[in-house]
Amino acid sequence: MASEEAEKKQEEQQGASYTYWVRQVKEGDAAPLPVPRKLTPDDIINDSNSQPPTLGSLWNKAGTWEEKNLHKWASDRIKELLISVGSLEFPAGKAEISDVSKCAGDAFLVTVRNKKRVGYTYELTLKVKGEWTIREEKKTVKGHIDIPEFSFGELDDLQYQILG
């Protein structure tokens, strides 16, 4: 009888070894082991409806980092908006942007932690023309404005210098 108890004890010790995860299901276990099954199209549709919607791509359901290039769209839109400003009136005359001769930089839409953020860094050169009253005589003026860098969050810090 002592040998039977020793054998039983040895079996229990072996069952508690590092190979626990490959154990055999025994009567009295708390829950049966899961049985794999093939998913049907209905399972996939129901699963996608139960999760909250995510921003960005379908592959990025966790909402981690995703970046989309918006350079072409942003460059065209900046040019369009600047030209559409039209004539600006000043006490001594008026001026308008006649051309955007340089519009270089990057624009992107970032989805991170399931929130959308925009970012951009651009360099612009604007050609301007207008009429100015100097000593009571109307003069046609032409020039250009160089903006060496502007980016998201820095518009308040924009510095400019007027060269004569």
DSSP file with accessible surface (Angstrom, degrees, kcal/mol):
  #  RESIDUE AA STRUCTURE BP1 BP2  ACC     N-H-->O    O-->H-N    N-H-->O    O-->H-N    TCO  KAPPA ALPHA  PHI   PSI    X-CA   Y-CA   Z-CA
    1    1 A M     >        0   0  162      0, 0.0     4,-2.0     0, 0.0     5,-0.2   0.000 360.0 360.0 360.0 -36.4    0.0    0.0    0.0
    2    2 A A  H  >  +     0   0   81      1,-0.2     4,-2.0     2,-0.2     5,-0.1   0.860 360.0  52.5 -64.6 -34.7    2.9    2.3    0.7
    3    3 A S  H  > S+     0   0   75      2,-0.2     4,-2.3     1,-0.2    -1,-0.2   0.880 107.2  52.0 -70.2 -35.0    4.2    1.7   -2.8
    4    4 A E  H  > S+     0   0  133      2,-0.2     4,-2.4     1,-0.2    -2,-0.2   0.918 110.5  48.1 -65.0 -42.7    0.8    2.6   -4.3
    5    5 A E  H  X S+     0   0  131     -4,-2.0     4,-2.5     2,-0.2    -2,-0.2   0.897 111.1  51.0 -63.8 -39.0    0.8    5.9   -2.4
    6    6 A A  H  X S+     0   0   58     -4,-2.0     4,-2.3     2,-0.2    -2,-0.2   0.913 110.8  48.3 -65.1 -41.7    4.3    6.6   -3.5
    7    7 A E  H  X S+     0   0  114     -4,-2.3     4,-2.4     2,-0.2    -2,-0.2   0.919 111.9  49.3 -64.3 -42.1    3.4    6.0   -7.1
    8    8 A K  H  X S+     0   0  135     -4,-2.4     4,-2.1     2,-0.2    -2,-0.2   0.918 111.5  49.1 -63.3 -43.2    0.4    8.2   -6.8
    9    9 A K  H  X S+     0   0  137     -4,-2.5     4,-2.1     1,-0.2    -1,-0.2   0.908 110.3  51.3 -62.7 -41.0    2.4   11.0   -5.2
   10   10 A Q  H  X S+     0   0  113     -4,-2.3     4,-2.2     1,-0.2    -2,-0.2   0.915 108.8  51.1 -64.6 -40.7    5.0   10.7   -8.0
   11   11 A E  H  X S+     0   0  127     -4,-2.4     4,-2.2     1,-0.2    -1,-0.2   0.913 109.6  50.3 -62.7 -41.9    2.3   11.0  -10.7
   12   12 A E  H  X S+     0   0  126     -4,-2.1     4,-1.1     1,-0.2    -1,-0.2   0.909 110.0  50.2 -63.7 -40.1    0.9   14.1   -9.0
   13   13 A Q  H  < S+     0   0  135     -4,-2.1     3,-0.3     1,-0.2    -1,-0.2   0.902 110.4  49.4 -66.1 -39.6    4.4   15.7   -8.9
   14   14 A Q  H >< S+     0   0  121     -4,-2.2     3,-1.4     1,-0.2     5,-0.2   0.893 107.2  55.5 -66.6 -36.5    4.9   14.9  -12.6
   15   15 A G  H 3< S+     0   0   39     -4,-2.2    -1,-0.2     1,-0.3    -2,-0.2   0.775 105.1  53.9 -66.5 -22.6    1.5   16.4  -13.5
   16   16 A A  T 3< S+     0   0   79     -4,-1.1    -1,-0.3    -3,-0.3    -2,-0.2   0.207  87.9 112.2 -97.0  16.1    2.6   19.7  -11.8
   17   17 A S  S X  S-     0   0   43     -3,-1.4     3,-1.2     1,-0.1    -3,-0.1  -0.108  91.6 -82.5 -79.8-175.4    5.8   20.1  -13.8
   18   18 A Y  T 3  S+     0   0  202      1,-0.3     3,-0.5     2,-0.1    -1,-0.1   0.635 123.1  70.5 -65.4 -12.4    6.6   22.7  -16.4
   19   19 A T  T >   +     0   0   53     -5,-0.2     3,-1.9     1,-0.2    -1,-0.3   0.118  60.5 122.4 -92.1  26.5    4.7   20.7  -19.0
   20   20 A Y  G X   +     0   0  128     -3,-1.2     3,-1.9     1,-0.3    -1,-0.2   0.863  63.4  64.1 -55.2 -37.7    1.4   21.5  -17.3
   21   21 A W  G 3  S+     0   0  200     -3,-0.5    -1,-0.3     1,-0.3    -2,-0.1   0.662  99.6  52.9 -67.8 -12.8    0.0   23.1  -20.4
   22   22 A V  G <  S+     0   0   73     -3,-1.9    -1,-0.3     2,-0.0    -2,-0.2   0.131  83.9 138.1-105.0  21.7    0.1   19.7  -22.2
   23   23 A R    <   -     0   0   80     -3,-1.9     2,-0.3     1,-0.1    -3,-0.0  -0.168  56.8-111.2 -64.5 161.4   -1.8   18.0  -19.5
   24   24 A Q        -     0   0  147      1,-0.1     2,-0.3     0, 0.0    -1,-0.1  -0.670  34.2-106.1 -90.8 142.6   -4.5   15.5  -20.3
   25   25 A V        -     0   0   81     -2,-0.3     2,-0.3     4,-0.0    -1,-0.1  -0.587  44.1-167.6 -70.8 128.2   -8.1   16.4  -19.5
   26   26 A K    >   -     0   0  138     -2,-0.3     3,-1.7     1,-0.0     2,-0.1  -0.824  30.7 -89.0-116.4 158.4   -9.2   14.5  -16.4
   27   27 A E  T 3  S+     0   0  203     -2,-0.3    -1,-0.0     1,-0.2     0, 0.0  -0.382 113.7  32.6 -62.5 134.5  -12.6   13.9  -14.9
   28   28 A G  T 3  S+     0   0   79      1,-0.3    -1,-0.2    -2,-0.1     2,-0.0   0.447  79.0 146.7  97.3  -2.5  -13.3   16.7  -12.5
   29   29 A D    <   -     0   0   59     -3,-1.7    -1,-0.3     1,-0.1    -4,-0.0  -0.391  55.6-122.6 -64.5 150.8  -11.4   19.5  -14.3
   30   30 A A  S    S+     0   0  113      1,-0.2    -1,-0.1    -2,-0.0    -2,-0.0   0.895  87.8   6.2 -64.8 -43.4  -13.1   22.9  -13.8
   31   31 A A  S    S-     0   0   63      3,-0.0    -1,-0.2    -3,-0.0     2,-0.0  -0.998  79.9-109.6-142.1 146.4  -13.6   23.6  -17.5
   32   32 A P        -     0   0  113      0, 0.0     3,-0.1     0, 0.0    -2,-0.0  -0.362  44.6 -96.6 -71.7 155.6  -13.1   21.6  -20.7
   33   33 A L        -     0   0   81      1,-0.1     2,-0.1    -2,-0.0    -8,-0.0  -0.414  48.8 -96.9 -67.2 147.4  -10.2   22.6  -23.0
   34   34 A P        -     0   0  120      0, 0.0    -1,-0.1     0, 0.0    -3,-0.0  -0.378  31.6-142.3 -68.5 145.9  -11.3   24.9  -25.9
   35   35 A V        -     0   0  129     -3,-0.1     2,-0.0    -2,-0.1     0, 0.0  -0.939  18.1-125.7-110.0 122.0  -11.9   23.2  -29.2
   36   36 A P        -     0   0  124      0, 0.0     2,-0.3     0, 0.0     0, 0.0  -0.378  31.7-177.8 -65.3 146.0  -10.8   25.1  -32.3
   37   37 A R        -     0   0  172     -2,-0.0     2,-0.2     0, 0.0    -2,-0.0  -0.992  30.4-104.4-143.4 151.9  -13.4   25.7  -35.0
   38   38 A K        -     0   0  188     -2,-0.3     2,-0.2     1,-0.1     0, 0.0  -0.532  38.2-121.7 -76.3 136.2  -13.4   27.4  -38.4
   39   39 A L        -     0   0  108     -2,-0.2    -1,-0.1     4,-0.0     3,-0.0  -0.542  20.4-145.4 -78.5 145.3  -15.0   30.9  -38.6
   40   40 A T     >  -     0   0   63     -2,-0.2     4,-1.6     1,-0.1     3,-0.4  -0.642  29.6-106.0-100.5 163.9  -17.9   31.5  -40.9
   41   41 A P  H  > S+     0   0   97      0, 0.0     4,-2.3     0, 0.0     5,-0.2   0.876 122.2  57.2 -56.9 -34.7  -18.5   34.8  -42.7
   42   42 A D  H  > S+     0   0  109      1,-0.2     4,-2.7     2,-0.2     5,-0.2   0.891 102.6  54.2 -63.6 -38.4  -21.3   35.5  -40.3
   43   43 A D  H  > S+     0   0   43     -3,-0.4     4,-2.1     1,-0.2    -1,-0.2   0.917 109.5  47.7 -60.7 -41.4  -18.9   35.2  -37.3
   44   44 A I  H  X S+     0   0  103     -4,-1.6     4,-2.2     2,-0.2    -2,-0.2   0.929 112.9  47.4 -67.5 -44.1  -16.6   37.8  -38.9
   45   45 A I  H  X S+     0   0   91     -4,-2.3     4,-1.8     1,-0.2    -2,-0.2   0.941 113.4  48.0 -63.7 -46.3  -19.5   40.3  -39.6
   46   46 A N  H  X S+     0   0  102     -4,-2.7     4,-1.2     1,-0.2    -1,-0.2   0.883 111.3  51.3 -63.2 -37.5  -20.9   39.9  -36.1
   47   47 A D  H  X S+     0   0   85     -4,-2.1     4,-0.8    -5,-0.2     3,-0.3   0.912 109.4  49.3 -66.6 -40.9  -17.5   40.4  -34.5
   48   48 A S  H  < S+     0   0   57     -4,-2.2     3,-0.3     1,-0.2    -1,-0.2   0.832 109.5  52.6 -70.1 -28.9  -16.8   43.6  -36.5
   49   49 A N  H  < S+     0   0  121     -4,-1.8    -1,-0.2     1,-0.2    -2,-0.2   0.776 104.6  56.2 -75.2 -24.7  -20.2   45.0  -35.5
   50   50 A S  H  < S+     0   0   87     -4,-1.2    -1,-0.2    -3,-0.3    -2,-0.2   0.678  94.3  79.5 -82.4 -17.1  -19.6   44.4  -31.8
   51   51 A Q  S  < S-     0   0   80     -4,-0.8     3,-0.1    -3,-0.3     0, 0.0  -0.677  90.2-105.8 -91.7 147.4  -16.3   46.5  -31.7
   52   52 A P        -     0   0  103      0, 0.0    -1,-0.1     0, 0.0    -2,-0.1  -0.343  47.6 -92.9 -66.4 150.2  -16.3   50.3  -31.6
   53   53 A P        -     0   0  122      0, 0.0     2,-0.3     0, 0.0    -4,-0.0  -0.338  41.9-150.1 -65.4 144.8  -15.4   52.0  -34.8
   54   54 A T        -     0   0   44      2,-0.1     2,-0.2    -3,-0.1     7,-0.1  -0.837  10.9-121.3-114.7 154.6  -11.8   52.9  -35.3
   55   55 A L  S    S+     0   0   68     -2,-0.3     2,-0.2     5,-0.1     8,-0.1  -0.577  75.7  18.6 -86.0 156.7  -10.2   55.7  -37.2
   56   56 A G  S    S-     0   0   38     -2,-0.2    -2,-0.1    58,-0.1    60,-0.0  -0.478 107.4  -2.6  87.0-155.2   -7.8   55.0  -40.0
   57   57 A S    >   -     0   0   38     -2,-0.2     3,-1.0     1,-0.1     6,-0.2  -0.262  61.5-118.6 -76.7 159.1   -7.3   51.7  -41.9
   58   58 A L  T 3  S+     0   0  152      1,-0.2     3,-0.4     2,-0.1    -1,-0.1   0.839 114.1  58.1 -64.1 -33.2   -9.1   48.5  -41.2
   59   59 A W  T 3  S+     0   0  182      1,-0.2     2,-0.6     2,-0.1     3,-0.3   0.707  97.4  64.9 -71.6 -14.5   -5.8   46.7  -40.4
   60   60 A N    X   +     0   0    4     -3,-1.0     3,-1.5     1,-0.2    -1,-0.2  -0.411  55.8 146.1-107.3  57.5   -5.2   49.3  -37.6
   61   61 A K  T 3   +     0   0   99     -2,-0.6    -1,-0.2    -3,-0.4    -6,-0.1   0.779  68.8  61.4 -67.5 -23.4   -8.0   48.4  -35.3
   62   62 A A  T 3  S-     0   0   83     -3,-0.3    -1,-0.3    -8,-0.1    -2,-0.1   0.646 107.1-126.2 -77.5 -12.7   -5.9   49.2  -32.2
   63   63 A G    <   +     0   0    0     -3,-1.5    51,-1.7    -6,-0.2    50,-1.2   0.806  54.2 154.4  74.2  27.3   -5.5   52.8  -33.4
   64   64 A T        -     0   0   80     48,-0.2    50,-0.2     1,-0.2    47,-0.1  -0.050  55.9 -39.9 -75.1-170.7   -1.7   52.8  -33.3
   65   65 A W        +     0   0  149     47,-0.1     2,-0.3    45,-0.1    47,-0.2  -0.250  65.0 162.2 -60.3 128.5    0.4   55.1  -35.4
   66   66 A E  E     -A  111   0A  32     45,-1.6    45,-3.2    -3,-0.1     2,-0.4  -0.964  16.1-164.6-146.7 130.7   -0.7   55.5  -39.0
   67   67 A E  E     -A  110   0A 108     -2,-0.3     2,-0.4    43,-0.2    43,-0.2  -0.960   3.1-166.0-123.7 135.6    0.4   58.3  -41.3
   68   68 A K  E     -A  109   0A 130     41,-2.7    41,-2.5    -2,-0.4     2,-0.4  -0.978  22.5-127.1-122.6 129.8   -1.1   59.5  -44.5
   69   69 A N  E     +A  108   0A 118     -2,-0.4    39,-0.2    39,-0.2     3,-0.1  -0.615  30.7 169.4 -78.0 125.1    0.7   61.8  -47.0
   70   70 A L     >  +     0   0   41     37,-2.8     4,-2.9    -2,-0.4     5,-0.3   0.080  37.4 119.9-118.7  19.9   -1.4   64.9  -47.9
   71   71 A H  H  > S+     0   0   66     36,-0.5     4,-2.8     1,-0.2     5,-0.3   0.920  74.7  44.8 -55.7 -52.6    1.4   66.8  -49.7
   72   72 A K  H  > S+     0   0  143      1,-0.2     4,-2.2     2,-0.2     5,-0.2   0.950 117.7  44.0 -60.3 -50.0   -0.3   67.1  -53.1
   73   73 A W  H  > S+     0   0  163      1,-0.2     4,-2.5     2,-0.2    -1,-0.2   0.934 116.1  46.9 -61.7 -46.8   -3.7   68.1  -51.8
   74   74 A A  H  X S+     0   0   11     -4,-2.9     4,-2.8     2,-0.2     5,-0.2   0.912 111.4  50.6 -65.7 -41.5   -2.3   70.6  -49.2
   75   75 A S  H  X S+     0   0    7     -4,-2.8     4,-2.1    -5,-0.3    -1,-0.2   0.940 113.5  45.0 -62.5 -45.9    0.1   72.3  -51.7
   76   76 A D  H  X S+     0   0   72     -4,-2.2     4,-2.4    -5,-0.3    -1,-0.2   0.910 114.6  49.3 -62.7 -40.9   -2.7   72.7  -54.2
   77   77 A R  H  X S+     0   0   94     -4,-2.5     4,-2.8    -5,-0.2     5,-0.2   0.899 108.9  51.6 -68.7 -40.1   -5.1   74.0  -51.5
   78   78 A I  H  X S+     0   0   32     -4,-2.8     4,-2.5     2,-0.2     5,-0.2   0.944 112.2  46.6 -61.0 -46.4   -2.6   76.5  -50.1
   79   79 A K  H  X S+     0   0   84     -4,-2.1     4,-2.4    -5,-0.2     5,-0.3   0.934 113.0  49.6 -60.5 -46.4   -2.0   77.9  -53.5
   80   80 A E  H  X S+     0   0  113     -4,-2.4     4,-2.0     1,-0.2    -2,-0.2   0.927 112.9  46.1 -59.8 -45.8   -5.7   78.1  -54.2
   81   81 A L  H  X S+     0   0   79     -4,-2.8     4,-0.6     2,-0.2    -1,-0.2   0.902 112.6  49.4 -66.9 -41.2   -6.5   79.8  -50.9
   82   82 A L  H >< S+     0   0   40     -4,-2.5     3,-0.8    -5,-0.2     4,-0.4   0.915 113.5  45.5 -66.7 -40.7   -3.7   82.4  -51.2
   83   83 A I  H >< S+     0   0   79     -4,-2.4     3,-1.0     1,-0.2    -1,-0.2   0.877 108.1  58.9 -68.4 -34.3   -4.6   83.4  -54.8
   84   84 A S  H 3< S+     0   0   83     -4,-2.0    -1,-0.2    -5,-0.3    -2,-0.2   0.618  81.6  85.0 -74.0  -9.3   -8.3   83.6  -53.8
   85   85 A V  T << S-     0   0   73     -3,-0.8    -1,-0.2    -4,-0.6    -2,-0.1   0.885  77.0-172.5 -59.0 -37.0   -7.6   86.2  -51.1
   86   86 A G    <   -     0   0   32     -3,-1.0    11,-0.5    -4,-0.4     2,-0.3  -0.400  41.2  -7.8  78.2-155.0   -7.8   88.9  -53.8
   87   87 A S  E     -B   96   0A  50      9,-0.2     2,-0.5    -2,-0.1     9,-0.2  -0.586  60.6-152.1 -84.1 133.0   -7.0   92.5  -53.2
   88   88 A L  E     -B   95   0A  84      7,-3.7     7,-2.0    -2,-0.3     2,-0.4  -0.913  12.9-139.0-105.1 129.9   -6.3   93.7  -49.7
   89   89 A E  E     +B   94   0A 140     -2,-0.5     5,-0.2     5,-0.2     3,-0.0  -0.732  23.1 177.2 -92.0 135.2   -7.0   97.3  -48.9
   90   90 A F  E >   -B   93   0A  94      3,-3.7     3,-1.2    -2,-0.4    -2,-0.0  -0.869  44.8-104.2-126.1 164.0   -4.6   99.4  -46.8
   91   91 A P  T 3  S+     0   0  146      0, 0.0     3,-0.1     0, 0.0    -1,-0.0   0.865 122.8  38.5 -58.7 -32.1   -4.7  103.1  -45.8
   92   92 A A  T 3  S-     0   0   36      1,-0.1    41,-3.4    40,-0.0     2,-0.3   0.382 131.4 -55.1-101.4   4.1   -2.0  103.9  -48.3
   93   93 A G  E <   -BC  90 132A  17     -3,-1.2    -3,-3.7    39,-0.2     2,-0.3  -0.996  59.3 -77.8 160.1-155.6   -3.1  101.6  -51.1
   94   94 A K  E     -BC  89 131A  81     37,-2.5    37,-1.8    -2,-0.3     2,-0.3  -0.973  29.7-173.4-144.4 157.8   -3.9   98.0  -52.0
   95   95 A A  E     -BC  88 130A  22     -7,-2.0    -7,-3.7    -2,-0.3     2,-0.3  -0.977   0.9-170.7-149.2 157.3   -2.0   94.8  -52.8
   96   96 A E  E     -BC  87 129A  76     33,-2.5    33,-2.2    -2,-0.3     2,-0.7  -0.986  33.0-106.5-147.8 156.9   -2.7   91.3  -53.9
   97   97 A I  E     - C   0 128A  29    -11,-0.5    31,-0.3    -2,-0.3   -11,-0.2  -0.765  32.4-179.1 -84.2 116.8   -0.9   88.0  -54.3
   98   98 A S  E     -     0   0A  50     29,-2.3     2,-0.3    -2,-0.7    30,-0.2   0.748  63.7  -1.5 -90.1 -24.8   -0.3   87.5  -58.0
   99   99 A D  E     - C   0 127A  73     28,-1.5    28,-3.1   -17,-0.0     2,-0.8  -0.981  51.8-135.1-162.6 148.3    1.5   84.2  -57.8
  100  100 A V  E     + C   0 126A  10     -2,-0.3    26,-0.2    26,-0.2     3,-0.1  -0.905  30.5 176.2-103.6  96.6    2.7   81.5  -55.4
  101  101 A S  E     +     0   0A  59     24,-1.3     2,-0.4    -2,-0.8    25,-0.2   0.737  66.1  28.8 -81.2 -20.3    6.1   80.9  -56.9
  102  102 A K  E     + C   0 125A  81     23,-1.6    23,-2.0    -3,-0.1     2,-0.2  -0.980  54.1 159.9-142.8 127.9    7.3   78.5  -54.3
  103  103 A C  E     + C   0 124A  20     -2,-0.4     2,-0.4    21,-0.2    21,-0.2  -0.742  23.1 156.5-143.6  88.3    5.2   76.1  -52.2
  104  104 A A  E     + C   0 123A  42     19,-2.4    19,-2.8    -2,-0.2     2,-0.3  -0.937  22.2  71.4-121.5 140.8    7.5   73.3  -50.9
  105  105 A G  E     - C   0 122A  24     -2,-0.4     2,-0.3    17,-0.2    17,-0.2  -0.989  66.5 -70.4 156.4-159.8    7.1   71.1  -47.8
  106  106 A D  E     - C   0 121A 100     15,-2.5    15,-2.4    -2,-0.3     2,-0.3  -0.969  26.7-175.1-133.6 147.1    5.2   68.3  -46.3
  107  107 A A  E     + C   0 120A   9     -2,-0.3   -37,-2.8    13,-0.2   -36,-0.5  -0.995  15.0 169.0-139.7 140.0    1.7   67.7  -45.0
  108  108 A F  E     -AC  69 119A  60     11,-2.6    11,-2.2    -2,-0.3     2,-0.5  -0.988  30.7-136.2-151.4 155.9    0.4   64.6  -43.3
  109  109 A L  E     -AC  68 118A  32    -41,-2.5   -41,-2.7    -2,-0.3     2,-0.5  -0.978  25.6-163.3-113.7 123.5   -2.5   63.2  -41.4
  110  110 A V  E     -AC  67 117A  10      7,-3.4     7,-2.9    -2,-0.5     2,-0.6  -0.924  10.1-162.3-112.4 131.3   -1.5   61.1  -38.4
  111  111 A T  E     +AC  66 116A   6    -45,-3.2   -45,-1.6    -2,-0.5     2,-0.4  -0.972  24.6 161.9-108.0 116.7   -3.8   58.7  -36.6
  112  112 A V  E >   - C   0 115A  26      3,-2.5     3,-1.4    -2,-0.6   -48,-0.2  -0.999  65.5  -2.3-140.2 133.0   -2.4   57.8  -33.2
  113  113 A R  T 3  S-     0   0  205    -50,-1.2   -49,-0.2    -2,-0.4   -50,-0.1   0.878 129.3 -60.7  53.2  38.8   -4.2   56.3  -30.2
  114  114 A N  T 3  S+     0   0   61    -51,-1.7     2,-0.4   -50,-0.2    -1,-0.3   0.759 115.1 112.2  62.6  28.7   -7.4   56.5  -32.3
  115  115 A K  E <   -C  112   0A 130     -3,-1.4    -3,-2.5   -52,-0.3     2,-0.4  -0.992  63.0-130.3-128.6 141.8   -7.2   60.3  -32.7
  116  116 A K  E     +C  111   0A 114     -2,-0.4     2,-0.3    -5,-0.2    -5,-0.2  -0.749  28.5 173.8 -93.0 136.9   -6.5   62.2  -35.8
  117  117 A R  E     -C  110   0A 118     -7,-2.9    -7,-3.4    -2,-0.4     2,-0.3  -0.980  18.4-143.1-137.4 148.5   -3.9   64.9  -35.9
  118  118 A V  E     -C  109   0A  76     -2,-0.3     2,-0.3    -9,-0.2    -9,-0.2  -0.813  16.1-177.8-110.2 154.8   -2.5   67.0  -38.8
  119  119 A G  E     +C  108   0A   9    -11,-2.2   -11,-2.6    -2,-0.3     2,-0.3  -0.993   5.4 166.7-147.9 146.2    1.0   68.2  -39.3
  120  120 A Y  E     -C  107   0A  58     -2,-0.3    32,-1.6   -13,-0.2     2,-0.3  -0.986  18.2-170.3-157.7 153.0    2.7   70.3  -41.9
  121  121 A T  E     +CD 106 151A  60    -15,-2.4   -15,-2.5    -2,-0.3     2,-0.3  -0.934  24.6 171.3-143.7 120.4    5.9   72.2  -42.6
  122  122 A Y  E     -CD 105 150A   4     28,-2.9    28,-2.1    -2,-0.3     2,-0.4  -0.930  26.9-152.7-133.8 157.5    6.0   74.5  -45.6
  123  123 A E  E     -C  104   0A  78    -19,-2.8   -19,-2.4    -2,-0.3     2,-0.3  -0.999  25.2-171.3-127.0 129.2    8.2   77.1  -47.3
  124  124 A L  E     -CD 103 147A   8     23,-2.4    23,-3.3    -2,-0.4     2,-0.4  -0.929  22.0-169.9-126.9 148.4    6.5   79.7  -49.4
  125  125 A T  E     -CD 102 146A  21    -23,-2.0   -23,-1.6    -2,-0.3   -24,-1.3  -0.982  17.8-167.5-131.3 121.9    7.5   82.5  -51.8
  126  126 A L  E     -CD 100 145A  11     19,-2.8    19,-2.7    -2,-0.4     2,-0.5  -0.928  13.5-144.9-112.6 131.6    4.6   84.8  -52.8
  127  127 A K  E     -CD  99 144A 101    -28,-3.1   -29,-2.3    -2,-0.4   -28,-1.5  -0.824  25.6-171.7 -91.3 131.6    4.7   87.3  -55.6
  128  128 A V  E     +CD  97 143A  33     15,-2.7    15,-2.1    -2,-0.5     2,-0.3  -0.896  12.3 177.2-124.7 152.4    2.8   90.5  -54.8
  129  129 A K  E     +CD  96 142A  94    -33,-2.2   -33,-2.5    -2,-0.3     2,-0.3  -0.973  16.7 128.6-146.2 159.6    1.7   93.5  -56.8
  130  130 A G  E     -CD  95 141A  12     11,-2.1    11,-2.9    -2,-0.3     2,-0.4  -0.987  49.5 -82.4 177.8-171.5   -0.4   96.5  -56.0
  131  131 A E  E     -CD  94 140A  78    -37,-1.8   -37,-2.5    -2,-0.3     2,-0.4  -0.984  36.3-175.5-123.3 135.6   -0.8  100.3  -56.0
  132  132 A W  E     -CD  93 139A  82      7,-2.8     7,-3.1    -2,-0.4     2,-0.7  -0.983  24.2-131.2-132.8 139.9    0.6  102.5  -53.2
  133  133 A T  E     + D   0 138A  60    -41,-3.4     2,-0.5    -2,-0.4     5,-0.2  -0.836  28.9 178.2 -93.1 113.5    0.2  106.2  -52.6
  134  134 A I  E >  S- D   0 137A  76      3,-3.0     3,-1.0    -2,-0.7    -2,-0.0  -0.982  72.9 -16.7-119.2 118.1    3.6  107.7  -52.0
  135  135 A R  T 3  S-     0   0  235     -2,-0.5    -1,-0.2     1,-0.3     3,-0.1   0.933 128.8 -53.9  50.9  48.7    3.7  111.5  -51.4
  136  136 A E  T 3  S+     0   0  191      1,-0.2     2,-0.4    -3,-0.1    -1,-0.3   0.699 118.0 111.6  61.6  24.6    0.3  111.8  -53.0
  137  137 A E  E <   -D  134   0A 110     -3,-1.0    -3,-3.0    -5,-0.0     2,-0.4  -0.994  68.3-126.8-128.2 128.7    1.3  110.0  -56.1
  138  138 A K  E     -D  133   0A 148     -2,-0.4     2,-0.4    -5,-0.2    -5,-0.2  -0.613  31.2-173.8 -75.4 128.7    0.0  106.5  -57.0
  139  139 A K  E     -D  132   0A  89     -7,-3.1    -7,-2.8    -2,-0.4     2,-0.5  -0.947  24.2-127.8-122.8 142.5    2.8  104.0  -57.7
  140  140 A T  E     -D  131   0A 110     -2,-0.4     2,-0.4    -9,-0.2    -9,-0.2  -0.778  32.1-164.7 -85.2 129.7    2.7  100.5  -58.9
  141  141 A V  E     -D  130   0A  51    -11,-2.9   -11,-2.1    -2,-0.5     2,-0.3  -0.901  12.6-178.8-120.3 145.9    4.6   98.2  -56.7
  142  142 A K  E     +D  129   0A 177     -2,-0.4     2,-0.3   -13,-0.2   -13,-0.2  -0.978  20.4 126.1-136.1 151.8    5.9   94.7  -57.1
  143  143 A G  E     -D  128   0A  34    -15,-2.1   -15,-2.7    -2,-0.3     2,-0.3  -0.966  42.2-107.4-177.5-170.8    7.7   92.4  -54.8
  144  144 A H  E     -D  127   0A 117     -2,-0.3     2,-0.5   -17,-0.3   -17,-0.2  -0.984  11.9-143.3-141.6 154.9    7.9   89.0  -53.2
  145  145 A I  E     -D  126   0A  80    -19,-2.7   -19,-2.8    -2,-0.3     2,-0.5  -0.983  14.6-157.9-118.8 121.1    7.4   87.7  -49.7
  146  146 A D  E     -D  125   0A  92     -2,-0.5   -21,-0.2   -21,-0.2    15,-0.2  -0.899   8.5-173.8-100.0 126.1    9.6   84.8  -48.5
  147  147 A I  E     -D  124   0A  34    -23,-3.3   -23,-2.4    -2,-0.5     3,-0.2  -0.929   5.9-168.1-115.3  99.8    8.3   82.7  -45.7
  148  148 A P  E     -     0   0A  98      0, 0.0     2,-0.3     0, 0.0    -1,-0.1   0.793  67.7  -4.7 -66.1 -26.9   11.2   80.4  -44.9
  149  149 A E  E     +     0   0A 106     -3,-0.1     2,-0.3   -26,-0.1   -26,-0.2  -0.901  56.2 169.3-165.2 133.5    9.2   78.0  -42.7
  150  150 A F  E     +D  122   0A  30    -28,-2.1   -28,-2.9    -2,-0.3     2,-0.3  -0.984  17.3 165.1-141.5 143.1    5.8   77.7  -41.3
  151  151 A S  E >   -D  121   0A   9     -2,-0.3     3,-2.2   -30,-0.2     4,-0.3  -0.941  45.3 -57.9-149.3 170.7    4.4   74.6  -39.5
  152  152 A F  T 3  S+     0   0  127    -32,-1.6   -33,-0.0    -2,-0.3    -1,-0.0  -0.245 120.7  11.3 -55.9 128.6    1.6   73.4  -37.3
  153  153 A G  T 3  S+     0   0   60      1,-0.1    -1,-0.3   -34,-0.0     3,-0.1   0.414 109.5  86.2  86.0  -1.7    1.5   75.3  -34.0
  154  154 A E    X   +     0   0   86     -3,-2.2     3,-0.7     1,-0.1     4,-0.2   0.329  50.2 100.2-113.7   7.4    3.9   78.0  -35.1
  155  155 A L  G >  S+     0   0   93     -4,-0.3     3,-1.2     1,-0.3    -1,-0.1   0.871  83.2  54.3 -63.7 -33.3    1.6   80.5  -36.8
  156  156 A D  G 3  S+     0   0  160      1,-0.2    -1,-0.3    -3,-0.1    -2,-0.1   0.786 108.3  50.3 -69.2 -26.1    1.6   82.7  -33.7
  157  157 A D  G <  S+     0   0  116     -3,-0.7    -1,-0.2    -4,-0.1    -2,-0.2   0.329  79.8 136.8 -92.9   7.2    5.4   82.8  -33.7
  158  158 A L    <   -     0   0   82     -3,-1.2     2,-0.4    -4,-0.2    -8,-0.1  -0.343  35.4-165.6 -61.4 127.3    5.6   83.8  -37.4
  159  159 A Q        -     0   0  176     -2,-0.1     2,-0.3     2,-0.0    -2,-0.1  -0.888   5.5-172.5-114.0 147.9    8.2   86.5  -37.9
  160  160 A Y        -     0   0  200     -2,-0.4     2,-0.4   -13,-0.1   -13,-0.1  -0.954  11.3-157.5-139.1 157.9    8.6   88.6  -41.0
  161  161 A Q        -     0   0  162     -2,-0.3     2,-0.6   -15,-0.2   -15,-0.2  -0.998  12.4-143.6-137.1 130.9   11.0   91.1  -42.3
  162  162 A I        -     0   0  147     -2,-0.4     2,-0.4   -17,-0.1   -17,-0.1  -0.854  15.9-162.0 -98.9 120.3   10.3   93.8  -44.9
  163  163 A L              0   0  137     -2,-0.6    -2,-0.0     1,-0.1     0, 0.0  -0.872 360.0 360.0-102.4 136.3   13.2   94.4  -47.3
  164  164 A G              0   0  131     -2,-0.4    -1,-0.1     0, 0.0     0, 0.0  -0.075 360.0 360.0 -88.3 360.0   13.2   97.6  -49.2
